[in-house]
Amino acid sequence: MMEIIKKDPSQFIPTIKKERRLPSYLKQDEMLDLLKSPILLDILGKRDKAIFETFYSTGIRVSELVG
C-alpha cells in the first residue's frame, strides 16, 4: 500500500522569477497620426476611429477591447 505524504517536499525549492518587460507604446505624434488615419466616409472608418479613440482615452489593452 502507498503512503500519503502530509507535507509538500518541493515547498522550499525557490521558483525562478521570469523577467517582465515593459509594454511598448506609441509616442504622442504617432498616436495623433493614427487618430487622423481612418476614412470616415463609411461605417468601417467610423468603427476604426471609435476603436482608436477608446485606446487613446482609456489606456485599455487590445485583449480587453476585443475580448
PDB file of N, CA, C and O in Angstrom:
ATOM      1  N   MET A   1       0.834  -1.171   0.000  1.00  0.00           N
ATOM      2  CA  MET A   1       0.000   0.000   0.000  1.00  0.00           C
ATOM      3  C   MET A   1       0.893   1.254   0.000  1.00  0.00           C
ATOM      4  O   MET A   1       1.995   1.239   0.549  1.00  0.00           O
ATOM      5  N   MET A   2       0.401   2.340  -0.624  1.00  0.00           N
ATOM      6  CA  MET A   2       1.179   3.581  -0.720  1.00  0.00           C
ATOM      7  C   MET A   2       0.905   4.488   0.478  1.00  0.00           C
ATOM      8  O   MET A   2      -0.213   4.561   0.988  1.00  0.00           O
ATOM      9  N   GLU A   3       1.952   5.170   0.905  1.00  0.00           N
ATOM     10  CA  GLU A   3       1.785   6.147   1.979  1.00  0.00           C
ATOM     11  C   GLU A   3       1.449   7.505   1.387  1.00  0.00           C
ATOM     12  O   GLU A   3       1.912   7.854   0.301  1.00  0.00           O
ATOM     13  N   ILE A   4       0.650   8.258   2.103  1.00  0.00           N
ATOM     14  CA  ILE A   4       0.310   9.614   1.670  1.00  0.00           C
ATOM     15  C   ILE A   4       1.264  10.579   2.360  1.00  0.00           C
ATOM     16  O   ILE A   4       1.424  10.544   3.580  1.00  0.00           O
ATOM     17  N   ILE A   5       1.888  11.429   1.577  1.00  0.00           N
ATOM     18  CA  ILE A   5       2.814  12.427   2.116  1.00  0.00           C
ATOM     19  C   ILE A   5       1.996  13.596   2.656  1.00  0.00           C
ATOM     20  O   ILE A   5       1.132  14.126   1.957  1.00  0.00           O
ATOM     21  N   LYS A   6       2.262  13.991   3.878  1.00  0.00           N
ATOM     22  CA  LYS A   6       1.482  15.048   4.513  1.00  0.00           C
ATOM     23  C   LYS A   6       2.002  16.447   4.187  1.00  0.00           C
ATOM     24  O   LYS A   6       1.237  17.410   4.230  1.00  0.00           O
ATOM     25  N   LYS A   7       3.294  16.574   3.859  1.00  0.00           N
ATOM     26  CA  LYS A   7       3.874  17.872   3.518  1.00  0.00           C
ATOM     27  C   LYS A   7       4.441  17.811   2.110  1.00  0.00           C
ATOM     28  O   LYS A   7       4.915  16.768   1.660  1.00  0.00           O
ATOM     29  N   ASP A   8       4.386  18.922   1.436  1.00  0.00           N
ATOM     30  CA  ASP A   8       4.926  19.023   0.085  1.00  0.00           C
ATOM     31  C   ASP A   8       6.443  19.216   0.176  1.00  0.00           C
ATOM     32  O   ASP A   8       6.894  20.260   0.649  1.00  0.00           O
ATOM     33  N   PRO A   9       7.235  18.242  -0.262  1.00  0.00           N
ATOM     34  CA  PRO A   9       8.688  18.382  -0.153  1.00  0.00           C
ATOM     35  C   PRO A   9       9.272  19.450  -1.084  1.00  0.00           C
ATOM     36  O   PRO A   9      10.412  19.872  -0.892  1.00  0.00           O
ATOM     37  N   SER A  10       8.525  19.882  -2.065  1.00  0.00           N
ATOM     38  CA  SER A  10       9.031  20.891  -3.001  1.00  0.00           C
ATOM     39  C   SER A  10       8.735  22.318  -2.547  1.00  0.00           C
ATOM     40  O   SER A  10       9.109  23.265  -3.239  1.00  0.00           O
ATOM     41  N   GLN A  11       8.087  22.492  -1.423  1.00  0.00           N
ATOM     42  CA  GLN A  11       7.689  23.837  -0.999  1.00  0.00           C
ATOM     43  C   GLN A  11       8.872  24.747  -0.688  1.00  0.00           C
ATOM     44  O   GLN A  11       8.717  25.968  -0.691  1.00  0.00           O
ATOM     45  N   PHE A  12      10.033  24.192  -0.422  1.00  0.00           N
ATOM     46  CA  PHE A  12      11.195  25.010  -0.078  1.00  0.00           C
ATOM     47  C   PHE A  12      12.134  25.239  -1.262  1.00  0.00           C
ATOM     48  O   PHE A  12      13.155  25.912  -1.121  1.00  0.00           O
ATOM     49  N   ILE A  13      11.803  24.697  -2.400  1.00  0.00           N
ATOM     50  CA  ILE A  13      12.608  24.916  -3.601  1.00  0.00           C
ATOM     51  C   ILE A  13      12.218  26.272  -4.175  1.00  0.00           C
ATOM     52  O   ILE A  13      11.046  26.503  -4.472  1.00  0.00           O
ATOM     53  N   PRO A  14      13.190  27.173  -4.337  1.00  0.00           N
ATOM     54  CA  PRO A  14      12.843  28.506  -4.857  1.00  0.00           C
ATOM     55  C   PRO A  14      12.393  28.430  -6.318  1.00  0.00           C
ATOM     56  O   PRO A  14      12.912  27.634  -7.101  1.00  0.00           O
ATOM     57  N   THR A  15      11.441  29.253  -6.658  1.00  0.00           N
ATOM     58  CA  THR A  15      10.953  29.303  -8.038  1.00  0.00           C
ATOM     59  C   THR A  15      11.768  30.318  -8.829  1.00  0.00           C
ATOM     60  O   THR A  15      12.335  31.254  -8.266  1.00  0.00           O
ATOM     61  N   ILE A  16      11.818  30.123 -10.114  1.00  0.00           N
ATOM     62  CA  ILE A  16      12.554  31.026 -10.992  1.00  0.00           C
ATOM     63  C   ILE A  16      11.657  32.211 -11.320  1.00  0.00           C
ATOM     64  O   ILE A  16      10.513  32.037 -11.739  1.00  0.00           O
ATOM     65  N   LYS A  17      12.179  33.404 -11.130  1.00  0.00           N
ATOM     66  CA  LYS A  17      11.433  34.618 -11.452  1.00  0.00           C
ATOM     67  C   LYS A  17      11.609  34.929 -12.930  1.00  0.00           C
ATOM     68  O   LYS A  17      12.730  35.000 -13.433  1.00  0.00           O
ATOM     69  N   LYS A  18      10.505  35.111 -13.608  1.00  0.00           N
ATOM     70  CA  LYS A  18      10.540  35.447 -15.023  1.00  0.00           C
ATOM     71  C   LYS A  18      10.643  36.961 -15.164  1.00  0.00           C
ATOM     72  O   LYS A  18       9.909  37.706 -14.514  1.00  0.00           O
ATOM     73  N   GLU A  19      11.562  37.409 -16.019  1.00  0.00           N
ATOM     74  CA  GLU A  19      11.714  38.846 -16.230  1.00  0.00           C
ATOM     75  C   GLU A  19      10.480  39.398 -16.920  1.00  0.00           C
ATOM     76  O   GLU A  19       9.953  38.808 -17.863  1.00  0.00           O
ATOM     77  N   ARG A  20      10.036  40.541 -16.427  1.00  0.00           N
ATOM     78  CA  ARG A  20       8.885  41.201 -17.045  1.00  0.00           C
ATOM     79  C   ARG A  20       9.400  42.370 -17.863  1.00  0.00           C
ATOM     80  O   ARG A  20      10.170  43.195 -17.373  1.00  0.00           O
ATOM     81  N   ARG A  21       8.971  42.433 -19.108  1.00  0.00           N
ATOM     82  CA  ARG A  21       9.411  43.535 -19.955  1.00  0.00           C
ATOM     83  C   ARG A  21       8.354  44.624 -19.966  1.00  0.00           C
ATOM     84  O   ARG A  21       7.167  44.366 -19.763  1.00  0.00           O
ATOM     85  N   LEU A  22       8.802  45.829 -20.204  1.00  0.00           N
ATOM     86  CA  LEU A  22       7.879  46.952 -20.272  1.00  0.00           C
ATOM     87  C   LEU A  22       7.059  46.862 -21.550  1.00  0.00           C
ATOM     88  O   LEU A  22       7.578  46.448 -22.587  1.00  0.00           O
ATOM     89  N   PRO A  23       5.794  47.240 -21.492  1.00  0.00           N
ATOM     90  CA  PRO A  23       4.977  47.208 -22.710  1.00  0.00           C
ATOM     91  C   PRO A  23       5.439  48.284 -23.692  1.00  0.00           C
ATOM     92  O   PRO A  23       5.926  49.341 -23.291  1.00  0.00           O
ATOM     93  N   SER A  24       5.278  47.997 -24.972  1.00  0.00           N
ATOM     94  CA  SER A  24       5.601  49.007 -25.979  1.00  0.00           C
ATOM     95  C   SER A  24       4.413  49.956 -26.107  1.00  0.00           C
ATOM     96  O   SER A  24       3.276  49.584 -25.819  1.00  0.00           O
ATOM     97  N   TYR A  25       4.682  51.156 -26.531  1.00  0.00           N
ATOM     98  CA  TYR A  25       3.618  52.150 -26.645  1.00  0.00           C
ATOM     99  C   TYR A  25       3.923  53.095 -27.797  1.00  0.00           C
ATOM    100  O   TYR A  25       5.049  53.147 -28.292  1.00  0.00           O
ATOM    101  N   LEU A  26       2.912  53.839 -28.214  1.00  0.00           N
ATOM    102  CA  LEU A  26       3.077  54.828 -29.275  1.00  0.00           C
ATOM    103  C   LEU A  26       3.435  56.175 -28.666  1.00  0.00           C
ATOM    104  O   LEU A  26       2.957  56.534 -27.590  1.00  0.00           O
ATOM    105  N   LYS A  27       4.274  56.905 -29.364  1.00  0.00           N
ATOM    106  CA  LYS A  27       4.569  58.276 -28.951  1.00  0.00           C
ATOM    107  C   LYS A  27       3.358  59.137 -29.302  1.00  0.00           C
ATOM    108  O   LYS A  27       2.508  58.727 -30.093  1.00  0.00           O
ATOM    109  N   GLN A  28       3.280  60.323 -28.715  1.00  0.00           N
ATOM    110  CA  GLN A  28       2.100  61.168 -28.897  1.00  0.00           C
ATOM    111  C   GLN A  28       1.871  61.512 -30.368  1.00  0.00           C
ATOM    112  O   GLN A  28       0.735  61.448 -30.838  1.00  0.00           O
ATOM    113  N   ASP A  29       2.923  61.876 -31.104  1.00  0.00           N
ATOM    114  CA  ASP A  29       2.735  62.222 -32.515  1.00  0.00           C
ATOM    115  C   ASP A  29       2.293  61.012 -33.336  1.00  0.00           C
ATOM    116  O   ASP A  29       1.527  61.164 -34.287  1.00  0.00           O
ATOM    117  N   GLU A  30       2.762  59.813 -32.984  1.00  0.00           N
ATOM    118  CA  GLU A  30       2.324  58.600 -33.678  1.00  0.00           C
ATOM    119  C   GLU A  30       0.840  58.336 -33.417  1.00  0.00           C
ATOM    120  O   GLU A  30       0.106  57.929 -34.316  1.00  0.00           O
ATOM    121  N   MET A  31       0.412  58.571 -32.181  1.00  0.00           N
ATOM    122  CA  MET A  31      -0.996  58.361 -31.842  1.00  0.00           C
ATOM    123  C   MET A  31      -1.882  59.373 -32.555  1.00  0.00           C
ATOM    124  O   MET A  31      -2.961  59.021 -33.033  1.00  0.00           O
ATOM    125  N   LEU A  32      -1.442  60.617 -32.631  1.00  0.00           N
ATOM    126  CA  LEU A  32      -2.232  61.629 -33.338  1.00  0.00           C
ATOM    127  C   LEU A  32      -2.357  61.282 -34.817  1.00  0.00           C
ATOM    128  O   LEU A  32      -3.423  61.465 -35.405  1.00  0.00           O
ATOM    129  N   ASP A  33      -1.284  60.785 -35.424  1.00  0.00           N
ATOM    130  CA  ASP A  33      -1.351  60.335 -36.821  1.00  0.00           C
ATOM    131  C   ASP A  33      -2.334  59.177 -36.970  1.00  0.00           C
ATOM    132  O   ASP A  33      -3.088  59.114 -37.941  1.00  0.00           O
ATOM    133  N   LEU A  34      -2.320  58.272 -36.013  1.00  0.00           N
ATOM    134  CA  LEU A  34      -3.234  57.129 -36.045  1.00  0.00           C
ATOM    135  C   LEU A  34      -4.688  57.591 -35.940  1.00  0.00           C
ATOM    136  O   LEU A  34      -5.562  57.056 -36.622  1.00  0.00           O
ATOM    137  N   LEU A  35      -4.945  58.579 -35.089  1.00  0.00           N
ATOM    138  CA  LEU A  35      -6.310  59.085 -34.933  1.00  0.00           C
ATOM    139  C   LEU A  35      -6.814  59.781 -36.194  1.00  0.00           C
ATOM    140  O   LEU A  35      -8.019  59.823 -36.440  1.00  0.00           O
ATOM    141  N   LYS A  36      -5.906  60.323 -36.988  1.00  0.00           N
ATOM    142  CA  LYS A  36      -6.290  61.003 -38.232  1.00  0.00           C
ATOM    143  C   LYS A  36      -6.446  60.037 -39.403  1.00  0.00           C
ATOM    144  O   LYS A  36      -6.987  60.421 -40.440  1.00  0.00           O
ATOM    145  N   SER A  37      -5.988  58.798 -39.265  1.00  0.00           N
ATOM    146  CA  SER A  37      -5.902  57.884 -40.403  1.00  0.00           C
ATOM    147  C   SER A  37      -7.222  57.292 -40.908  1.00  0.00           C
ATOM    148  O   SER A  37      -7.339  57.082 -42.115  1.00  0.00           O
ATOM    149  N   PRO A  38      -8.225  57.009 -40.062  1.00  0.00           N
ATOM    150  CA  PRO A  38      -9.436  56.384 -40.616  1.00  0.00           C
ATOM    151  C   PRO A  38     -10.182  57.314 -41.578  1.00  0.00           C
ATOM    152  O   PRO A  38     -10.288  58.519 -41.350  1.00  0.00           O
ATOM    153  N   ILE A  39     -10.688  56.726 -42.644  1.00  0.00           N
ATOM    154  CA  ILE A  39     -11.525  57.463 -43.588  1.00  0.00           C
ATOM    155  C   ILE A  39     -12.955  57.345 -43.080  1.00  0.00           C
ATOM    156  O   ILE A  39     -13.515  56.250 -43.030  1.00  0.00           O
ATOM    157  N   LEU A  40     -13.540  58.471 -42.706  1.00  0.00           N
ATOM    158  CA  LEU A  40     -14.823  58.467 -42.009  1.00  0.00           C
ATOM    159  C   LEU A  40     -16.040  58.446 -42.934  1.00  0.00           C
ATOM    160  O   LEU A  40     -17.156  58.705 -42.485  1.00  0.00           O
ATOM    161  N   LEU A  41     -15.841  58.142 -44.211  1.00  0.00           N
ATOM    162  CA  LEU A  41     -16.952  58.139 -45.155  1.00  0.00           C
ATOM    163  C   LEU A  41     -17.799  56.868 -45.066  1.00  0.00           C
ATOM    164  O   LEU A  41     -18.949  56.863 -45.504  1.00  0.00           O
ATOM    165  N   ASP A  42     -17.253  55.810 -44.514  1.00  0.00           N
ATOM    166  CA  ASP A  42     -18.024  54.567 -44.409  1.00  0.00           C
ATOM    167  C   ASP A  42     -18.073  54.092 -42.958  1.00  0.00           C
ATOM    168  O   ASP A  42     -17.395  54.642 -42.090  1.00  0.00           O
ATOM    169  N   ILE A  43     -18.867  53.084 -42.714  1.00  0.00           N
ATOM    170  CA  ILE A  43     -19.089  52.588 -41.354  1.00  0.00           C
ATOM    171  C   ILE A  43     -17.817  51.990 -40.752  1.00  0.00           C
ATOM    172  O   ILE A  43     -17.589  52.106 -39.548  1.00  0.00           O
ATOM    173  N   LEU A  44     -16.982  51.346 -41.586  1.00  0.00           N
ATOM    174  CA  LEU A  44     -15.741  50.754 -41.070  1.00  0.00           C
ATOM    175  C   LEU A  44     -14.759  51.823 -40.600  1.00  0.00           C
ATOM    176  O   LEU A  44     -14.064  51.638 -39.602  1.00  0.00           O
ATOM    177  N   GLY A  45     -14.705  52.928 -41.314  1.00  0.00           N
ATOM    178  CA  GLY A  45     -13.843  54.033 -40.891  1.00  0.00           C
ATOM    179  C   GLY A  45     -14.300  54.622 -39.569  1.00  0.00           C
ATOM    180  O   GLY A  45     -13.480  54.963 -38.717  1.00  0.00           O
ATOM    181  N   LYS A  46     -15.607  54.740 -39.402  1.00  0.00           N
ATOM    182  CA  LYS A  46     -16.152  55.247 -38.134  1.00  0.00           C
ATOM    183  C   LYS A  46     -15.879  54.265 -36.997  1.00  0.00           C
ATOM    184  O   LYS A  46     -15.583  54.672 -35.874  1.00  0.00           O
ATOM    185  N   ARG A  47     -15.980  52.966 -37.298  1.00  0.00           N
ATOM    186  CA  ARG A  47     -15.659  51.950 -36.294  1.00  0.00           C
ATOM    187  C   ARG A  47     -14.192  52.041 -35.877  1.00  0.00           C
ATOM    188  O   ARG A  47     -13.867  52.012 -34.690  1.00  0.00           O
ATOM    189  N   ASP A  48     -13.308  52.150 -36.879  1.00  0.00           N
ATOM    190  CA  ASP A  48     -11.876  52.240 -36.593  1.00  0.00           C
ATOM    191  C   ASP A  48     -11.558  53.473 -35.755  1.00  0.00           C
ATOM    192  O   ASP A  48     -10.756  53.403 -34.823  1.00  0.00           O
ATOM    193  N   LYS A  49     -12.176  54.589 -36.078  1.00  0.00           N
ATOM    194  CA  LYS A  49     -11.967  55.824 -35.309  1.00  0.00           C
ATOM    195  C   LYS A  49     -12.410  55.622 -33.859  1.00  0.00           C
ATOM    196  O   LYS A  49     -11.723  56.065 -32.937  1.00  0.00           O
ATOM    197  N   ALA A  50     -13.539  54.963 -33.649  1.00  0.00           N
ATOM    198  CA  ALA A  50     -14.031  54.707 -32.290  1.00  0.00           C
ATOM    199  C   ALA A  50     -13.068  53.802 -31.519  1.00  0.00           C
ATOM    200  O   ALA A  50     -12.834  54.014 -30.330  1.00  0.00           O
ATOM    201  N   ILE A  51     -12.517  52.801 -32.191  1.00  0.00           N
ATOM    202  CA  ILE A  51     -11.545  51.908 -31.548  1.00  0.00           C
ATOM    203  C   ILE A  51     -10.301  52.683 -31.140  1.00  0.00           C
ATOM    204  O   ILE A  51      -9.829  52.548 -30.011  1.00  0.00           O
ATOM    205  N   PHE A  52      -9.763  53.495 -32.051  1.00  0.00           N
ATOM    206  CA  PHE A  52      -8.558  54.277 -31.750  1.00  0.00           C
ATOM    207  C   PHE A  52      -8.806  55.256 -30.611  1.00  0.00           C
ATOM    208  O   PHE A  52      -7.963  55.409 -29.727  1.00  0.00           O
ATOM    209  N   GLU A  53      -9.953  55.916 -30.626  1.00  0.00           N
ATOM    210  CA  GLU A  53     -10.286  56.869 -29.561  1.00  0.00           C
ATOM    211  C   GLU A  53     -10.406  56.156 -28.212  1.00  0.00           C
ATOM    212  O   GLU A  53      -9.990  56.689 -27.183  1.00  0.00           O
ATOM    213  N   THR A  54     -10.976  54.954 -28.225  1.00  0.00           N
ATOM    214  CA  THR A  54     -11.099  54.181 -26.985  1.00  0.00           C
ATOM    215  C   THR A  54      -9.723  53.820 -26.440  1.00  0.00           C
ATOM    216  O   THR A  54      -9.471  53.954 -25.243  1.00  0.00           O
ATOM    217  N   PHE A  55      -8.835  53.362 -27.318  1.00  0.00           N
ATOM    218  CA  PHE A  55      -7.463  53.069 -26.892  1.00  0.00           C
ATOM    219  C   PHE A  55      -6.811  54.295 -26.268  1.00  0.00           C
ATOM    220  O   PHE A  55      -6.236  54.227 -25.182  1.00  0.00           O
ATOM    221  N   TYR A  56      -6.913  55.413 -26.972  1.00  0.00           N
ATOM    222  CA  TYR A  56      -6.204  56.629 -26.560  1.00  0.00           C
ATOM    223  C   TYR A  56      -6.750  57.198 -25.256  1.00  0.00           C
ATOM    224  O   TYR A  56      -5.979  57.617 -24.393  1.00  0.00           O
ATOM    225  N   SER A  57      -8.051  57.217 -25.109  1.00  0.00           N
ATOM    226  CA  SER A  57      -8.640  57.890 -23.948  1.00  0.00           C
ATOM    227  C   SER A  57      -8.682  57.029 -22.689  1.00  0.00           C
ATOM    228  O   SER A  57      -8.740  57.566 -21.583  1.00  0.00           O
ATOM    229  N   THR A  58      -8.655  55.700 -22.834  1.00  0.00           N
ATOM    230  CA  THR A  58      -8.790  54.845 -21.652  1.00  0.00           C
ATOM    231  C   THR A  58      -7.528  54.081 -21.276  1.00  0.00           C
ATOM    232  O   THR A  58      -7.381  53.671 -20.125  1.00  0.00           O
ATOM    233  N   GLY A  59      -6.615  53.880 -22.220  1.00  0.00           N
ATOM    234  CA  GLY A  59      -5.432  53.072 -21.941  1.00  0.00           C
ATOM    235  C   GLY A  59      -5.729  51.586 -21.898  1.00  0.00           C
ATOM    236  O   GLY A  59      -4.932  50.806 -21.375  1.00  0.00           O
ATOM    237  N   ILE A  60      -6.864  51.190 -22.441  1.00  0.00           N
ATOM    238  CA  ILE A  60      -7.287  49.787 -22.443  1.00  0.00           C
ATOM    239  C   ILE A  60      -6.315  48.946 -23.278  1.00  0.00           C
ATOM    240  O   ILE A  60      -5.712  49.445 -24.227  1.00  0.00           O
ATOM    241  N   ARG A  61      -6.173  47.694 -22.923  1.00  0.00           N
ATOM    242  CA  ARG A  61      -5.335  46.769 -23.689  1.00  0.00           C
ATOM    243  C   ARG A  61      -6.133  46.205 -24.862  1.00  0.00           C
ATOM    244  O   ARG A  61      -7.362  46.157 -24.828  1.00  0.00           O
ATOM    245  N   VAL A  62      -5.415  45.780 -25.896  1.00  0.00           N
ATOM    246  CA  VAL A  62      -6.074  45.194 -27.066  1.00  0.00           C
ATOM    247  C   VAL A  62      -6.915  43.995 -26.642  1.00  0.00           C
ATOM    248  O   VAL A  62      -8.054  43.848 -27.084  1.00  0.00           O
ATOM    249  N   SER A  63      -6.361  43.141 -25.791  1.00  0.00           N
ATOM    250  CA  SER A  63      -7.089  41.942 -25.366  1.00  0.00           C
ATOM    251  C   SER A  63      -8.368  42.296 -24.610  1.00  0.00           C
ATOM    252  O   SER A  63      -9.353  41.563 -24.685  1.00  0.00           O
ATOM    253  N   GLU A  64      -8.360  43.412 -23.884  1.00  0.00           N
ATOM    254  CA  GLU A  64      -9.557  43.836 -23.161  1.00  0.00           C
ATOM    255  C   GLU A  64     -10.614  44.386 -24.123  1.00  0.00           C
ATOM    256  O   GLU A  64     -11.812  44.198 -23.911  1.00  0.00           O
ATOM    257  N   LEU A  65     -10.167  45.058 -25.169  1.00  0.00           N
ATOM    258  CA  LEU A  65     -11.107  45.646 -26.122  1.00  0.00           C
ATOM    259  C   LEU A  65     -11.785  44.583 -26.982  1.00  0.00           C
ATOM    260  O   LEU A  65     -12.989  44.659 -27.225  1.00  0.00           O
ATOM    261  N   VAL A  66     -11.025  43.599 -27.442  1.00  0.00           N
ATOM    262  CA  VAL A  66     -11.595  42.601 -28.352  1.00  0.00           C
ATOM    263  C   VAL A  66     -12.221  41.422 -27.633  1.00  0.00           C
ATOM    264  O   VAL A  66     -13.007  40.688 -28.232  1.00  0.00           O
ATOM    265  N   GLY A  67     -11.892  41.220 -26.363  1.00  0.00           N
ATOM    266  CA  GLY A  67     -12.342  40.025 -25.657  1.00  0.00           C
ATOM    267  C   GLY A  67     -13.544  40.274 -24.847  1.00  0.00           C
ATOM    268  O   GLY A  67     -14.046  39.361 -24.191  1.00  0.00           O
TER     269      GLY A  67
END
